[in-house]
């Protein structure tokens, strides 16, 4: 990982970018609203292939780690642009929702957790998705793989949200061979879909290989000169369960950590899948006019073979290990390829960036986008238009016991889970999640308490400030040395919270259980069924809905315990 030289930790670095002179009540802090030049010829929009992996950590690729063999991904990244200051979200649904809409979680109502299989919830139907916009520009749009953006109504399905075709799984985690998915003991069903129908009889093939073959089939059937193509290849790998063909495991037989061994094999299987897709792009005449993007959806889970080393934290946290993602762009259309970019980039930026290179008119898009057109930065090395990222504000997350409005200078209640980055600075409040530094060689069979030794050697807190440019490993909290920076970022959080929409997190619906739907996961509510009034769960008031009774406390305890046990399944 490239790390810039240690810089001064004073407020001067903030002033040098003009942050203390910003109007902290405005939504966008960009230097220019100019639209970048598209990468390809204006009369021939490029084909776009977006490849997303699931739970692949920052240290889980060959060019970051000697443990992992990914020769194809390494070569594609080396020939393209490596994105080393690229951010995603801590878990599946949030990242995918922001990729699809170009909006932060607080602006879609998905600020809390993930969409569970039994929840009557999905990506808001009033949000125009990226594939819907690309269809209007003449693109043929296809999705293969994991959806995880809700499916309780047919209107929520990928084929109703902008994709001409869909083949994959709707839930968050399935068996790689049987496509069986469970959401608790006894609540299990089949989850592989072709369009809007259950793909019975398609089980038995390893999903990474099955999905890569489907993409090759799409490429073979389409005429690259007839219409531009958008493919979203959303691998379920390398999410648990840790499964792969034996042939991929053997090269890692010397790895002592069994989970790491299986996990590495799954990454190598993905590498081979990408090789086959890239070969098909060349074979069928797409490659010279294609933009290929590779991205993970969140940080890795060290308990199940992943590694974010040397970053702090893991999947599900707002430490760098949870939100700094693997990413690169590979394309013959890049004007300055073969380089490493340290420009700030966020997953919401793909929405306007891809629409820009597709020939879309960004000024005509509905207001409220949180992403920026970053093609000029990616392709040409121009300064990034992004200087700030709201990682999230989650009003329903358990409040930190040591936080208060007083600690937040009267601007912000620091018991609320939130995180924001501005320039070099990153502020976290509330409970950011498990905050250890986990070397990849740690054995997963260690007692659970061993994972917490370093974290619990420091007093419990509810507010942190880091200069993540100088200290990407988040070891030096500067909140006491930089009170002015803290105050400015707290004010920024308060501003963003004022723009938040109500949280969408309904209770589970027993009608969703597969035994009520022929043994498969799929829509269970009619499209004309009235949605919940989401105003009932308003920002920063959701905690008031939690009961104070003893019984409620017991339920909350077991819910938290279950979340910890099942964390590998989100």
HELIX and SHEET records of a PDB file:
HELIX    1   1 UNK A   12  UNK A   16  1                                   5    
HELIX    2   2 UNK A   19  UNK A   21  5                                   3    
HELIX    3   3 UNK A   71  UNK A   79  1                                   9    
HELIX    4   4 UNK A   92  UNK A  101  1                                  10    
HELIX    5   5 UNK A  105  UNK A  107  5                                   3    
HELIX    6   6 UNK A  130  UNK A  136  1                                   7    
HELIX    7   7 UNK A  154  UNK A  156  5                                   3    
HELIX    8   8 UNK A  158  UNK A  160  5                                   3    
HELIX    9   9 UNK A  207  UNK A  221  1                                  15    
HELIX   10  10 UNK A  246  UNK A  249  1                                   4    
HELIX   11  11 UNK A  250  UNK A  252  5                                   3    
HELIX   12  12 UNK A  258  UNK A  283  1                                  26    
HELIX   13  13 UNK A  287  UNK A  289  5                                   3    
HELIX   14  14 UNK A  302  UNK A  304  5                                   3    
HELIX   15  15 UNK A  320  UNK A  323  1                                   4    
HELIX   16  16 UNK A  349  UNK A  357  1                                   9    
HELIX   17  17 UNK A  362  UNK A  364  5                                   3    
HELIX   18  18 UNK A  375  UNK A  375  1                                   1    
HELIX   19  19 UNK A  376  UNK A  380  3                                   5    
HELIX   20  20 UNK A  448  UNK A  452  5                                   5    
HELIX   21  21 UNK A  455  UNK A  457  5                                   3    
HELIX   22  22 UNK A  483  UNK A  498  1                                  16    
HELIX   23  23 UNK A  510  UNK A  512  5                                   3    
HELIX   24  24 UNK A  514  UNK A  516  5                                   3    
HELIX   25  25 UNK A  534  UNK A  536  5                                   3    
HELIX   26  26 UNK A  542  UNK A  545  5                                   4    
HELIX   27  27 UNK A  550  UNK A  565  1                                  16    
HELIX   28  28 UNK A  567  UNK A  569  5                                   3    
SHEET    1   A10 UNK A 197  UNK A 198  0                                        
SHEET    2   A10 UNK A 193  UNK A 194 -1                                        
SHEET    3   A10 UNK A 165  UNK A 168 -1                                        
SHEET    4   A10 UNK A 140  UNK A 145  1                                        
SHEET    5   A10 UNK A 229  UNK A 234  1                                        
SHEET    6   A10 UNK A  47  UNK A  53  1                                        
SHEET    7   A10 UNK A 290  UNK A 296  1                                        
SHEET    8   A10 UNK A 327  UNK A 330 -1                                        
SHEET    9   A10 UNK A  81  UNK A  83 -1                                        
SHEET   10   A10 UNK A 339  UNK A 341  1                                        
SHEET    1   B 2 UNK A  86  UNK A  87  0                                        
SHEET    2   B 2 UNK A 345  UNK A 346  1                                        
SHEET    1   C 2 UNK A 180  UNK A 182  0                                        
SHEET    2   C 2 UNK A 188  UNK A 190 -1                                        
SHEET    1   D 4 UNK A 388  UNK A 394  0                                        
SHEET    2   D 4 UNK A 417  UNK A 422 -1                                        
SHEET    3   D 4 UNK A 425  UNK A 429 -1                                        
SHEET    4   D 4 UNK A 463  UNK A 467 -1                                        
END                                                                             
